[in-house]
Amino acid sequence: MSPWLGFMALAAAQVTWGPQPMWLSETDDVTNQQRLHELLRQAYFTDYNARHPEHRLANALTVELAEFQQRVPTTPSLALAVAMGKYHFAWYEEDGKEMDVQSVWEAAELLWLSIQFSQCDRPELPMEVFFQRMCHVRWPYAVLLFSELGREFASRYLTEEAANTLERAISSFDAMKRLPHYSQTSWQSPYDMNFNEEWFPSTTTGPVWDKSMVPLAQLVEANFHVFRTELESLSEDQGLFDELSFEHSRVEGQDSWPEGAWRAVHLRQATGGWLSRACDRTPQTCAVLAARPELSCSRAGAALVRLRPGGRLKPHFGPSPHLQLHIPVQADVGARMSVGNRTLSWQTGEALVIDGSFIRQEWHNGVRGEHFVLQVTLCHPCEEAQKPLYGPLACGSRPGLSSPSAAQPVKYQDASTLPVPFAQAALWASALPDLAKCSSISEQCPPDSQHGGPNPLSALNTWNYVMNNLRGALRHTQHGNIDPAVMTAIGQVQEGIQSFLAMPTLEQYGPIIALATQILEALTPWLQQQHPAMVRFSFASGRSGRPFVPADSRNPGSLVFRLSNGIEMPAIGFGTWKLEGEACYRTVLAALQLGLRHIDTAEAYQNEAEIGRAIHDSRIPREHLFIATKATSVALGMAEASYLDAILAGQLNALQTEYLDVYMLHAAGVEEEKLQQVWRSMERLVDLGRVRALGVSNFGIQELESLWSFARVKPVYLQNIFKVYKQGEQILSASTQSVMEWAHNHGMTMVGYSTINSWPHLLPPLSDPHVLQIVKAKGRSASQVLHRWALQHGVAVIPKASSLERIRENSLLLDFELSDTQMLALDGLATLSESTHEGLLPRWREDVFGLAGATLPPRFDGFVEAMRDQQCILQPDEVKATRFTLGGGGHGISDCQAACHAQADCGYLVFYERTGFCHMFRSCQQQLPAGDGAVLMTRQ
């Protein structure tokens, strides 16, 4: 296959650790910074733990940063990466507590260069682009670096250097304040900068809040005696403290000096969940805090922090929006903290409430005596869910920012537009370890027709997902010079896959894998440089048929779906497949103690006795539980229908209950007359009162229709696979109606299993880039997002977990929700999994990604590309066409060309490929450099 993507220039860098080579973009400096930071962090913390608290590769980092810095003059897209690398990993001198002034000076200059490279200094930059390029982060960090460097020079009595650097800090601050985003802030000096004001500009309480305004501060002070003993015990056990501080560490680099002088034991992480080992030592502390709504948001956290004499935490900003509460467990006289322009000291047992998004640092000038503080990060009082806890607050909101539940303050003007990572998903799926085992049919990849694990059928299913993501990436790219042979080759692979799945032959397999691999290898350099495509979603079907699932932080056991026979079923349950013995007992008991009331098992699981013991020991009244199990041997024809009474009696005895809430056939194994005999036996159990409702599991539409034709007692419960790739069926049927829709129309409530598992194929949804894109936006775990997606479809969930932390995580589904656009994006993953070269599958899913129809981006005739990375000047206004922009991002190039063609005064078009924005002009006599893949076109 001939090269076809030569228009994309790449920079390759060799590093002494990490991937070889490391691909870096010549245009996208934000991605460069993220890649380099992660590699630096991995190297810095290699073999770094409680037993080996040394940074073995620290010298290698210094060398690598110096080499990258030498490349900045010729590759300015590296400036941001090197600047932040120096900030995070070279703040202090080697083996010394002093600031490395040379390194910090270089970081400040490089950050200033990155501001110019990204055009963050241009007032006309659209606000959406300002956020996408992280301009709102670059500016404060640049001012911070110059300011702190000037203060350091002053402390060393280097008067001239201090004056010059502080003058630079002020000039940078003034330039920042002239930009539209900062012009309305109340900031008067660099130490007024804070990220919370970006969210709530009317909140002008400053860096320190009046603790009487914060109910949690009063509660913590009132209960200080309750958990002081726990926290002191943890602080006194130095070995355990150090060991726990290395678990769940959120340190990003060289944040403190000397080693071990500033450490934190996390009780709760901002990524979610209370940490069992630390909370085992501080159960009352964790319990008091966990019950508070102020810690219900994704940024909330809690940690016990130790500061030793001589230690210091370098200046940094905190994420937003949030507040931070400090209550010293053991205050030492030498410990201090600065927040913005305020310097504070601590008093044991007295709470301080600060705005941690100001510049903040901590230090200890004493010579002996350790300092311990409980630091609690809480949701901002101005968030809608928090306002009822507080008195009147002037909050306001800043146009252009999204809900505080999002991971970053970026909002697209058109709420129906989302970034979709086709390229990243293709690379991810093609690199799965189990897929690598199936490069050929062998002992590692046996020709087994059963689902699960590496085998040819699962491998080809995965390659089909890769090919459809490639189609999506090509469909949404804005470049026109794509060789049609690429799409032809992708079609040949997918045609071969369908042929193999219809009639597997060993001779077919090798050529299919070879061609798929060849395509992927040819496209990999291009794919590595692609940003997520901005896709505009259509809401043809809206939310019709979807039940309302609250997001009010209620107890997980209190959300119920009503079965059609009137029985209420908790919508969030606990699955027990593959849980055995004592582990099964412990986890079921933990799930019940955490508030779950719906337990699912089966005859085939062979764990009903352990579940029964857990139910008994929980002491929860039987009427408050919902117990569902399955008849396996009769359903599969391994036992006669006449044995069903005895089988159920054994299950009831094991579960220590007199009745079941739902009894279901495990699969559609027996057919026709045999099925009728089995179902009549099931109905008899309802008549006898041993079973409240009947259900089925692993039934397709055809089997359901057959059962429906003769059943006297209709099944009201359907338990099938329900995951983003397989939405109701393990093997896709040709029906134009989904199993979920059929069940809904016939009064059946659906329960989904394997929502987060790779079974029955190889794709693990928890690490799919499509899922992680939404995870990042919501600030929740992948498991929570996927289970919430199922719930919002009206499908109950029964997540299984083997640890207390995972059980708790999987139950926290009722304090956030997914938007319609996010739901559609996740729905569309089934089309990426199932669609073929011939058309869209499943037939009942919307073509939200545009896989059907055109295979390449449509182009509008009459436009010629004039230059790249340039834009027409925006002033004076007379140069703009009547309709200057389509509004929002996410447009295709053909949309912009059509809009320009429709107005007589549009002669020039600037299209920004990465964001899907476009501007239209009457004339374009002068140009300016532009990023975001800008393409300047003239109309013929």
BABA-48263 format. One record per residue (C-alpha): residue in one letter; x, y, z. Coordinates in steps of 0.1 Angstrom, whole numbers, plus 2048, in hexadecimal, padded with zeros to 3 digits. Example, Ala and Ser with C-alpha at 12.3 -4.5 7.8 and 13.67 -1.06 7.14 Angstrom:
residues 2
A87B7D384E S8897F5847 
end
This chain:
residues 940
M800800800 S80F8217F6 P81383E80F W7F585680F L7F886C82D G81787F827 F8068A082F M80A899855 A82D8A2862 L838890881 A855894899 A8658758A8 A8798768C8 Q88E85B8D8 V88B8588FE T89E841915 W87D833923 G85A830915 P8508298F1 Q86A8298D5 P8668418C3 M85185A8D5 W83A86B8BB L8368918C0 S8218A98AD E82E8C889B T80D8DA8A1 D7FC8CC8C0 D8108D78DE V7F58CD8F7 T7F78A98ED N81D8AB8ED Q81C8B8911 Q80589C91C R81B88190C L83B88E91A H82E89493C E82187193F L842862934 L85587994C R83E86F968 Q84284A961 A86884E961 Y869864980 F85584B995 T86582B987 D86C8139A5 Y8618309BC N84F8229DB A851820A01 R86F809A00 H88181B9E4 P8798409E7 E89384A9CD H88E8589AA R8A5840998 L8A0851976 A8A2875982 N8C287C96F A8B486D950 L897885952 T8AF8A3953 V8C1897934 E8A1890921 L8928B292A A8B28C391E E8B28B08FD F88D8B98F7 Q8958DE900 Q8B08DF8E5 R8968D68CB V87D8F28D5 P88C90C8BD T8858F689F T8668E58AD P8538FF8C2 S8368E78C8 L84D8D88E3 A84F8F88F7 L8308F190D A83C8CD914 V85F8D791F A8528F5933 M83A8DF948 G8548C494A K86B8DC95B Y8508E9972 H8468C697D F8688B497E A8838CF981 W8778E999A Y8918E39B5 E8B68E19B1 E8C48BE9B3 D8CA8B49D7 G8C08D69E3 K8A18E89F0 E8A79079DB M89490F9BB D8A790699C V8A592998E Q8B492196C S89B905967 V87D91A972 W88893795C E88A92193E A868912946 A859935948 E868940927 L85D91F916 L83A923923 W839947915 L8449398F4 S82991F8F5 I80F93B8FA Q81B94B8DB F81D92B8C7 S7F99218D1 Q7ED9458CA C7E09478ED D7EA96C8ED R7D29758D1 P7B29878DE E79F97B8BF L7A49568C7 P7819468CA M77993D8EE E7749198E6 V7979178D6 F7A592A8F4 F79A90E90B Q7A28F18F3 R7C68FE8F1 M7C8900917 C7CF926915 H7BD92B936 V7D7915946 R7F6921934 W7F294593E P7EF941964 Y80C928964 A822940950 V81A95D969 L820945986 L84293B97A F84E95F974 S84096A996 E84F94E9AB L870952999 G8709779A1 R8699719C6 E8859579C7 F89E9709B9 A89298A9D3 S8969719EF R8BA96C9E4 Y8C09929E3 L8C69919BD T8B59B39B9 E8BA9B9993 E8AF99598A A8919989A1 A8869B9992 N8899AD96E T87798D975 L85B99D989 E8569B796E R85399A955 A83998A96C I8249AA96D S8269B0948 S81B98C942 F7FF99095A D7F49B1949 A7F59A0927 M7DF984934 K7C699C943 R7C19AD922 L7B398D913 P78D989912 H78D96B929 Y79F97D945 S7939A1940 Q77599D957 T78898C974 S78E99E995 W7B3996994 Q7CA9B399D S7EB99F9A0 P7F997D997 Y7F09709BA D7CB9779B4 M7CA95D998 N7B494099F F7A1926989 N78192699E E779949992 E77893C96E W75A928979 F749940991 P75596498A S73E9749A4 T74D9609C0 T7679799CE T76E96B9F0 G7939699E9 P7AC94E9F2 V79F948A15 W77A942A1D D76794AA3D K764927A4C S742930A5B M734930A38 V73F90CA32 P72A8F2A45 L7448D7A40 A75E8EBA53 Q7478EEA71 L73F8C9A6F V7638BFA6E E76D8D5A8B A74F8C8A9F N7598A4A98 F77F8A9A9A H781895ABB V770878AA9 F78B872A8F R7A9883A9F T7B3862AB0 E7B1850A8F L7C6869A7C E7E086CA97 S7E4846A98 L7E9846A72 S803863A74 E816852A90 D81A832A7D Q836840A66 G83C820A53 L81781BA4A F813840A42 D83083FA29 E82381EA1A L80082CA16 S80D84DA07 F81A8399E9 E7F882A9E3 H7E183F9CC S7FB85A9CB R7F18799B7 V8138899B7 E81C895994 G84189B996 Q85C8AC9AB D8428BD9C1 S8538C09E2 W8758C19F3 P8868AEA04 E87B88B9FC G85F880A13 A85B8A2A24 W8388A7A15 R823888A11 A7FE880A10 V7EA861A19 H7CA863A04 L7A9858A14 R7958619F5 Q7A18679D2 A7938829BB T7908679A1 G7758579B8 G7728419D6 W77E83D9F9 L79E8299FD S79980AA11 R7BC806A21 A7BE82AA2E C79982AA38 D79E809A4B R7B581DA63 T79E83CA63 P77A82DA60 Q768849A73 T77A865A60 C771855A3F A74D84EA49 V747872A55 L755880A34 A746866A1D A723870A2A R727894A20 P7198A19FF E7368BA9FD L74B89D9F2 S7338909D7 C74489F9B9 S7608919A4 R77B8A89B1 A7758A19D6 G7918909EA A79F88CA0C A7C3886A19 L7D8887A38 V7F789CA2F R81889CA41 L8318B9A3F R8538B5A50 P86B8D0A5B G87E8DFA3E G8658D2A25 R8538E6A0B L8398E09F0 K8408F49D1 P82790F9C4 H80A9009B1 F7E69059A7 G7C98EE9AF P7AE8E1997 S78C8F3996 P7728F79A1 H7778ED9C6 L77F8F99E9 Q7978E9A01 L7938E5A27 H7B28E0A3D I7AF8D5A61 P7D08CEA73 V7D28AEA87 Q7F48B8A94 A7FE8DCA8C D8228E6A8E V82E909A94 G84590AA77 A82C900A5D R81D91AA45 M80891BA26 S803937A0C V7E393A9F7 G7E39569DE N7F09749F0 R7E8966A13 T800954A2B L7EF93EA44 S7F8929A62 W7E590CA71 Q7D6905A94 T7CF8E1A9E G7AA8DAA9B E7A18FBA8A A7958F9A66 L7A290FA4A V78E911A29 I7A191DA0B D79D9209E6 G7B79089DA S7B69139B6 F7CB9329C0 I7F192F9C0 R7F991A9DE Q81790C9F0 E8208FDA12 W8418FDA26 H84F8F5A48 N86A90DA56 G86D8FBA77 V8898E3A81 R8758C8A92 G8518BDA96 E83C8AEA7A H81C8BFA6D F7FD8ABA64 V7DE8B9A54 L7BE8A9A47 Q7B88B9A25 V7958B5A16 T78D8C09F3 L7688C89F0 C7518D29D4 H74D8F79CD P72F9079DF C7239179BF E71D8F69AD E6F88F09AA A6F88D19BF Q70A8E39DB K6F79049DD P6DC8F69F5 L6F78F0A0F Y702914A11 G6F3936A16 P6EF9509FA L70E9519E4 A7169679C6 C72294D9AE G71C95898A S72994396D R741949951 P73494592D G74792A91A L74D913938 S73D8F193C S72D8E295B P7468DE978 S7408B8975 A7558B8956 A77A8B1957 Q7858D1945 P7738F2941 V76B8EE91C K7498F190D Y7408EF8E9 Q7259078DE D7128EB8CE A70A8D28E9 S7058B78CE T72A8B78C5 L7438A08D6 P7678958CF V7688718C3 P78A85F8C4 F7888488A6 A7AD8488A0 Q7B68418C4 A79D8258C6 A7AB8148A7 L7CE8158B5 W7C28098D7 A7AE7EB8CA S7C97E08B2 A7E27E08CF L7CE7CA8E7 P7E47AE8F5 D7CA7928EE L7C879E8CA A7EE79A8C6 K7EA7768D0 C7D47718B1 S7EC77C896 S7E875888B I7D373A896 S7E77288B1 E7E671A8D4 Q7E473E8E0 C7C77458C8 P7B57238C4 P79A71E8AA D77F71D8C4 S75C7288BB Q7547308E0 H7537558EA G76C763903 G792767901 P7A97688E3 N79C7538C6 P79775B8A1 L7737668A4 S77B77E8C0 A79A78B8AE L78779288E N76B7A48A2 T7877BA8B0 W7967C188E N7737CB882 Y7727E589E V7947F1893 M7897F486E N769807877 N77D81F88C L79482586F R77682C859 G76A845873 A78C856875 L78E85984F R76986384C H76F880864 T79188B859 Q7918AC846 H7AD8A382E G7A389C80A N7C288A7FE I7B986780B D7C084A7F4 P79F8387EC A7B38187EC V7B481B812 M78E819815 T78E7FC7FC A7A77E9811 I7937EF831 G7747E281E Q7877C3813 V7917BB837 Q76D7BF844 E7607AA827 G77878F830 I76E791855 Q74978C84C S75276F835 F76675E851 L74B76386B A731754854 M74673584B P76873485D T78572484A L7A8725857 E7B672F834 Q7A3750836 Y7AF75C857 G7D476484F P7CE77A831 I7B378E844 I7CB795861 A7E879D84A L7D47B7836 A7C57C6856 T7E87C9866 Q7F67D9846 I7DB7F4846 L7E07FB86A E8057FE867 A80281684A L7EA82C85C T7FA82C87E P81184B87B W7F285F86F L7DC85088A Q7F48598A5 Q7F187E89C Q7CB87F899 H7B68928B3 P7938858BB A77C88F89F M7628A98A7 V74189789F R71F8A889E F7048908AA S6E088F89E F6C488C8B7 A6AA87B8A1 S69E8648BC G6A687A8DA R69F86B8FC S67E85A8F2 G679839905 R69584091E P68A842942 F69685D959 V6B285296F P6B986B98B A6DA87A993 D6D38849B7 S6ED8709CA R6D28599D9 N6DA8379E8 P6E281E9CC G6C88059DA S6AC81F9D8 L6AA8229B2 V6908089A7 F6827FC985 R65F7EF988 L6597CE977 S6397CA963 N62A7B497E G62E7D0998 I64D7C39A9 E6687DE9B0 M68B7D49A7 P6AA7E99B1 A6B97F5991 I6DD7F299E G6E67CF9A9 F7047B99AF G70F79D998 T72177E9A4 W72D76B985 K74F75C98C L74E7659B1 E7557479C6 G75A73C9EA E764754A05 A76A7709EC C74676D9E1 Y73976FA04 R74E78EA0D T7467A29EE V72179B9EF L7207A5A14 A7337C4A0B A71B7CD9EF L6FE7C9A07 Q70E7DEA21 L7147FAA07 G6EF7FC9FF L6EA7E49E2 R6CB7CF9E4 H6CA7BB9C3 I6DF79C9C2 D6E27879A2 T6EF7639A0 A6E974298E E6E871D993 A70771A97D Y71B733992 Q71C71B9AF N71E7379C9 E6FA7399D6 A70472B9F8 E71E7469FD I7047609F2 G6EB752A0A R703754A27 A70B779A1E I6E6781A1D H6E1771A3E D6FE782A4F S6F47A4A41 R6D57A3A56 I6C27B6A3B P69D7ADA3C R694796A1F E6787ADA13 H6927C8A0C L6A67B19F5 F6A27A89D0 I6B17869C9 A6B47799A5 T6C275899A K6C174197C A6B871D974 T6D571195F S6D46EB95B V6B06E9951 A6B370793A L6D06F7927 G6BF6D4925 M6D86C493E A6BB6BB955 E6966B394F A67B6CD957 S66E6B6972 Y68E6BD986 L6876E2988 D6756E09AA A6926CF9BA I6AC6E69AA L6997059B6 A6966F69D9 G6BB6F29DB Q6C17159CF L6A87239E9 N6B9710A04 A6DC71C9FA L6D07409F8 Q6BE73DA1A T69E74BA0D E67A73EA08 Y67574E9E6 L68675F9C9 D67D7819BB V687776997 Y68E75398A M69A751967 L6A573994C H6CA73D948 A6CA73A922 A6B4730905 G6C370D903 V6A46F7900 E68B6FE8E4 E6676F98DA E6556DE8ED K6726DA906 L6716FF90D Q64C6FE913 Q6506E292D V66B6F593F W65771693F R63870494C S64E6F8969 M65A71C96E E63672996F R62D70F989 L64771D9A0 V63673F99D D61472F9A5 L62471F9C4 G6317419D0 R6567369D0 V65D74F9B4 R64F7739B1 A65877998C L66676596F G682770958 V69A76493D S6BF76A936 N6D2769915 F6B2769900 G6B17798DE I6917878CD Q68A7668BB E68C7528DB L67776D8EE E65C76C8D3 S65A7468D5 L6577478FB W63D7638F9 S62774E8E2 F61E7358FD A62874391F R60B746938 V621759951 K63577193B P659778944 V65D79B951 Y68379C954 L69D798939 Q6C2795942 N6D9798924 I6FC7A591C F6FB7CB91A K71B7DD912 V7247F88F9 Y72F7DF8DF K7147C58E5 Q6F47D78EE G6DD7BA8F7 E6EA79D8E1 Q70A7888E2 I7067808BD L6F579B8A9 S6D5792898 A6C77A1878 S6A97B188A T6A07D5885 Q6967D68A9 S6AD7D38C7 V6A77BA8E2 M6A47D78FA E6887E78E6 W6767C58E2 A6787BF908 H66B7E390F N64E7DF8F7 H6447BE908 G6467CB92C M6677BB934 T6827CC949 M6A57C693C V6C37C0952 G6E67C3942 Y7047AE94B S7297B0940 T7257D693C I74A7DC942 N7597BA938 S76B7B1918 W758790916 P74D7818FE H7687918E8 L7897A48EE L77F7C98F1 P7817D6915 P7697F3917 L779801936 S79880C922 D787815901 P7918398F6 H76D83F8ED V762838910 L78084A920 Q77886A90C I75686B91F V76686093F K77E87E93D A761896937 K74C888954 G76888396D R75B861976 S76983E972 A76482A952 S750810965 Q73982B973 V73483B951 L72B819940 H71380E95B R70383195B W6FF82D935 A6EC80D93A L6D681B955 Q6CC83993F H6C0820926 G6A9811940 V6BF7F3944 A6C67E7967 V6EA7DF96F I6FA7C4984 P7207CD985 K7367B3996 A7557BD9AA S76C7AB9C1 S7787C89D6 L7667E09ED E7737FE9DA R7667F19B9 I7457E89C8 R74180B9D6 E74C81B9B5 N7338069A0 S7178119B8 L71D8369B4 L70883B994 L6EE8539A1 D7018749A5 F70887B981 E6F987695E L70387393A S6F788C920 D6E3882902 T7028878EC Q717871903 M6FD856902 L6FC8578DC A7228558DB L7228368F0 D7048278DD G71882B8BD L7348138C9 A71D7F68C0 T71E80289C L74480489D S7447E08AA E72A7D0893 S7297E4872 T7377D3853 H7447DE831 E7207DB824 G70E7F283D L7057FD860 L6FE7E487B P6EC7E0893 R6CF7EA87C W6BD7F9899 R6D98118A3 E6DD834895 D6FB83B87E V708856896 F72C853888 G722854863 L73083185B A71682B841 G71483D81F A732852816 T75484381F L76986281B P762886826 P74C89880C R75C8B57FA F74A8D47EC D7568DE7C9 G7639017C2 F77D9057DE V7A39037DC E7BB8FF7F9 A7D291E7FA M7E7918819 R7E890683A D7ED91285E Q7E3935854 Q7C394985A C7B696984C I7B7988862 L79798F875 Q79A9B5874 P78B9CB867 D7689BC869 E7639C5844 V7789A783A K75F98E84A A74497F835 T72098583E R71E96384F F74096285F T73E941872 L726923874 G72892589A G73690A8B0 G74F8EF8A6 G74C8CD898 H7438D6874 G7518C3856 I7638D683B S7478D0823 D72F8E283B C74590183B Q74A900816 A7258FE810 A71F91B828 C739930816 H72B9277F4 A7089317FE Q711956804 A71D96D7E8 D7379807FD C74A962809 G76A95E7F5 Y78194E80F L77D933829 V793929847 F78B907854 Y79A8FA875 E79D8D4871 R7A28CA895 T7848DD8A3 G76D8E0886 F76A906888 C76891B868 H76A940860 M75F95083F F76E97082F R768989814 S78D98F80F C7AD98181C Q7C9999814 Q7DD991833 Q7E2971847 L7ED967869 P7FB946876 A7E192E883 G7DF90D895 D7C48F2898 G7CB8E5875 A7C0906864 V7BA90383F L7B592382A M7A091E80B T7979357EE R7769337DC Q77892E7B6 
end
